[in-house]
Amino acid sequence: MFSDGEAYERSIGRWSRVVGQQFLDWMAIPPGQRWLDVGCGNGAFTEEIIARCAPCAVSGLDPSQEQIDHARRREAGKMADYLTGDAQALPFADGAFDAAMMALVISFVPDPAGAVAEMARVVRPGGWVGAYMWDFTAGGVPTHPLSVGAKELGIQWAQSYAADVSRLNVLKDLWLAAGLAAVDSRVIRIRVRHESFDAFWNANGQVGPSGKAVAALQPETRARLREHLRATMPAGPDGGIEFDAWANAVKGRVAVP
Ligand SMILES: C[S@@+](CC[C@H](N)C(=O)[O-])C[C@H]1O[C@@H](n2cnc3c(N)ncnc32)[C@H](O)[C@@H]1O
């Protein structure tokens, strides 16, 4: 679903970074820490960790070899050590990191509780465990207009993620159930802007759940959806398309025995 790093950047990576900046400010982790970016994808959020948090070391892990290859090519992410792997079985020793994060990943992991337990395991006592996920249940994802348009036209739309896990209270409960301390949560809201309707459409038709759903449509159905959205998405005076997107974020500390 997330194999093309460049298509991911056009669709979601750039918005992930905008949310990630606010998220990292909220995490307020001091410099010089060892970070783990779980589900790092094409390295968009990893770059933000490096730029904003002055880590002493960063590891990025993702199941997609193509995304890892893309992340390795990013100049700003060069200090990170990237590897393939699964959030539910992290290939690291207990307490190997000071901080572990999952940016826009938890709804795609079959066993979210297992993944949170794994992050808590590989972070040392007193370290930080955090995550954020688009609020899928309330329309927070930057590709939301696509599924709205499909619904309005009665087009069958595949949902290939666990929407419920993205709820603020569900995230908080997962953190508490993992035994994390000082658990807190918040909503992070951003403004998504595309310079034109075509820019919006072209950015979102290839990667991720919505991209795959668009790609799976018959050509005439896809064209019908595109023209419906063109007619119903309000453009500004300069032809730009703007709307809100938001993610739910959660953080906690590994309990000190
Ligand atoms: C929406 S992308 C987020 C990428 C990146 N963290 C960001 O913020 O831009 C979701 C990522 O989760 C990864 N993913 C899916 N299942 C996973 C799993 N079981 N363990 C780790 N990562 C997973 C995907 O390969 C994909 O790169």
The ligand as an ORCA input file, in Angstrom:
! r2SCAN-3c Opt
* xyz 0 1
  C       0.997      6.663      6.303
  S       2.582      5.924      6.247
  C       3.506      6.898      7.456
  C       4.969      7.009      7.122
  C       5.765      7.974      7.992
  N       5.787      7.558      9.375
  C       5.240      9.383      7.890
  O       4.800      9.937      8.904
  O       5.261      9.951      6.813
  C       2.329      4.411      7.119
  C       3.572      3.550      7.206
  O       3.325      2.463      8.097
  C       4.068      1.377      7.620
  N       3.577      0.136      8.234
  C       2.485     -0.584      7.902
  N       2.407     -1.691      8.667
  C       3.463     -1.673      9.513
  C       3.953     -2.547     10.532
  N       3.318     -3.685     10.842
  N       5.084     -2.206     11.179
  C       5.734     -1.054     10.884
  N       5.325     -0.196      9.923
  C       4.211     -0.498      9.245
  C       3.876      1.451      6.127
  O       4.810      0.676      5.395
  C       3.989      2.940      5.885
  O       5.314      3.331      5.561
*
